[in-house]
């Protein structure tokens, strides 16, 4: 089946637009149930009334795992912001309101954030055993109510169309602490713009009543977990510095 040229290429999949539907075609290296698990998470978010692309099918094409989903027409808020930097606070306000709606949802039947973070810390190649033990101990000490967390929430995963915003890319979602999810978003923004990251953190804290200090409790854990992702645009030295600053040995 010829889907044409991909409209986007990520670390785990290529995304195609074909017959007005989106086809997410996964890389061969991924586990057999990857597409099924991701589709389940997206359906889970959809079931709570969140604005999420509807899943049409989970199938295989030419031996590759594929998720077929509704095509949402529009532009990402990240692209809109790039064109209109003077509207940064306007767009960031929209995103924070959406993330807070996600965080209101009690979650139990999707992946555990605790288990995911534990696995990531244990597999991070830059961490020695002493650091890993200290981080797992800190993770064990964290108490929280399990809420729905997107896991990769940022402006480029929000599509704006006709005054509606749709949340995409639910592969990293989990049931966990919203403060960890907020710090993860902050960490992603700070990689490219400390100013935008600080604006995001300020707005979330103002709207939620949570403090910056509460979010930063998760800093070493989330930074350590990101090390396991081996993202080419991320500097391991930056993440290790955060780990050592907030979880000294």
N, C-alpha and C positions, 0 to 999 in steps of 0.2 A: 504493500500500500504506500503510495507516494503522497506524503503530507506537504511537500514543498519545502521551502526554506524556513528554518526556525525563526520565530519572532523574538525569542529570548533564549539564552543559554546560561544555565546555572551550574553549581558544583555537582548536583546530583541528577539533573535532567535537562532536556531540551523542550521548549514549549512552542507549539505550532497552532496556527489558526487555520481551521479547515471546515468548510461548509458551516460557517458561523458558530462553530464550537471550538473550545480550547482543548488541545490534546497535549497532556504532559507525559512525555516519553522518558522513562527512567533509564539511567546508565546500567549496563550489564553487571557492574561490580556490586550493586546493592542487593541486600537480602531479598529473598523471594516474596515476603509479605509486605514489602515497603509501600507499594501502591495501595494495598488494602488498608494498611494502618493509617496512612495519610488521609485516604478518603473517609475513613471512619471518623477521624478527628474533625474534618471539615463538615461532615454531616451532623456531628455532635454540636458544633457551633451554630450551624444552620437551624437545628431543632429548637434553639433558645430564642429564635427570632432575630439573630444578628444578621446584618447585611453581608452575606457570604455567597460566592458563586455556587449554584446548585450542581450537585454531582449527577451526571447523566449516566455514566457507566464506568466500571473498572474492568479492564480487559487486557489482552495481549495482542500486539501487532508485530509481526515478524520476530516473534520470540521475546519481545521486550514488554515490560510492564507499562501499562498506560492508564492514566485517569482522563476520562472525557468529562468536561464540565461546561457549564454555561459561559458564554462569552460576555464579558462586561465591557461595554464601550465607554471610553473616557480616557483620561490621563491620570497618571499617578500624581499625588500631591507633591511628591518629591520633584517631579518634572516641573510642575507648576511653580513651586518655590524657586527652582533654579532660574526660571524666567522672570520671577518677580520677588527678588530678595527683600524688597521693602515691605512685603506682606508676610514676613516670616512669623510674626507673633499671631497673626490671624490664622494661618495654616496650622501652626503648632497648637493653638487653642482647640481647633477642630479635632486634631489627632488625640489630644489628651482627653477630651470629652468621650471619644469613641473608646479609647483604652479603658477608661473608668467604667463604661457600660459593660465591657468584657469582664472586668474584675468584679462586678456585682454577682456574677453567676457562680453558684456553688458547683464544684466539679468533683466527680468521684470515679467515673467509669472510663477515664482516659489515662494515659501514662502518668506515673508519679514523677513529679519534679525531683523529689528527693533521690529516687533511684537513678534517674537520668543524670543528675549532677554527680552522684557517687561514681557512676561508670565513667563519666568524662574526666573527673579528677584522677581516677586510677589509671586512665589511659593516656594522660597528658605526658608527652615524651620529655618535656623540659623540667618536670617536677621530680625531685628526688624523694625517697621514701619518707624522710623526716617531714618534708613539706606536705606530702600527701596525708600523712597521719594527722598533722595539725589541722589541715583543712577539713578532713572528714570529722574530726572531733568538733570543730566549729559548726559544721553542717548539722551534726547530731544535736547540738545545743539549741538550734533554732526552733522556735515554736510558732505555729501559724495555723490559720484556718484554710483548708484547701479551696482555692478559687480557680476559675478558668484563667490561664495565662497563655498568651499568644506565643511567646518565646522568641519571636523575631520581629517585634513590632517597631516599625519605622515608617517614614513618609512614603517610601517607595513601595510599600505593601498596602497602600490605600489608594483605590481608584475613584476619582471624582467624576460623576456624570449626572447631569440634570439635577444638581443640588442634593444628590445622594452619594454617600461614600461607601464603597464595598471593600471589605477586608479580605486580602488574599494571602496565600502561602501559610497554611496551618500545620506544616510538617513538624515544627518544633513545639507545638502547643502541649501543655501538660496541666495537671492539677497540682497547684502549689501556692507559694506565697506571692502575693501581688507585689510586695516590696522587691523581691528578687526580679520579677518581670520588669519593674520600673528601672532598676539598676542596669539590667541587661540593655534596655533601650538607651539609657544614658551612655553606657559604654560604647555602643555602636555609633552614636552621634559624636562622641568625644574623639573618636578615631579621626574624624574629618573636620569637626568644628567645635571647639570648646565653648564658643559663644552660643551656638545652637543647643548644645548639650545642657548648658547652664540654664538657658531659657526654658527648655523642656522640663528640667527638674524643678525649677521655680514654679512653673504653672501647675505641674502635677501636685506639688506640695500645697500650694495655695488652694486648689480646688478640692483636694482630698482631706486636708487637715493632718496629713502625715508629715513627719519631719524628714529633712534631708539626712539626719543622723541615722534614722531607721532604715533608710534605703542603703546607706553606706555600710551597714552591718553585713550586707550581702556582697560587698565589693570584692573581697579576696576569693570567695567561692565562685562567683560568676566569672571573674577574670581567669581563674584557674581552669574552669570548665571550658572557656573559649580557647585556651591553649590546645585542647584536644582536637579542635576543628581544623587547625593548620591552614587558616585562611591566608592566601598570598598577600592580601593588602594589609594585614594586621602584623604589627611588630611584636614578637614574643617578649622582647625586652620590656616593652611598655606594660604588658600584662604581668610579667614577673615582678616588676616594680610595684604594681598595685597589690599583688599578693603579699609581698614582703612588708609593705607599708601598713596594711590593715590586718595581717596575721603574722606578726613577727615570731620567729622561733625562740 
